[in-house]
Amino acid sequence: MQKNARGYLQETCRELKEAEKSLQQALETVEKEPNRQRIQESLQQLSAVQAYCSETEEILEEH
């Protein structure tokens, strides 16, 4: 069965959650402070993308 836009969006939102888990694990093992800061910034940016993805998912469900 071929996915529609909503299916692709749901998959993307799940993958973003997996990416967040990976970045959290990286944060737990990072040694150098500049690298820690970069990972934290990545997590912050990812959080914004996740929020937008979730919002878009809700909009698609409404229509």
N, C-alpha and C positions, 0 to 999 in steps of 0.2 A: 504494500500500500504506500502510495506516495504521500509525503507530508505536505501540508499546506503551510501558509505563513505562520499560523499559530503554533503548529507542531515544531517548526524550525526555531521559533522564538522560545518555546518551552525548553527545547534542547539546549539552546544557547544559555538560558538562565541557569540550568543545571550545571553546565560546563563552567560557568562563572563561579558557582559555588565551589566546585572542585578546585578551580584555580586559587580561590581564596584559602582553601585548606592547605594547598601546596605552599603558598606564600607564608602562611602562619607557621608551617613546619620549617621553612627556610629561616624565618625570623628567630625561631627557637635555637637554631644551630649556627647562625652567622657569628663570626668572631670580630670582624673589623667594624668600627663605628660608622664609617662612611657607607659601608654596605648595608648596615642595619637601617640607616636613614633612608636609603634608596628603596629598600624593601617596604618600609613603613609608608613611604610616599606611594609606592605601587599599590599597597593595600587601600590607602585612602582613595586613590583614583578608581580602583576596582569597585570600591563601595559605591561610588557615584554612578558607575556604569550599571552595577547591579540594581540600584534603585530605579534608574531609567528603564532598564529591561523589565523589571517587575511592573512598573507603571504602564509600559507599552503592552505588556501581557494582559493586564486588567482592561485596558481600552479595547484590545482585540476581542476579549471575552464578552464585552458589552455589546459589540456590534455584530 
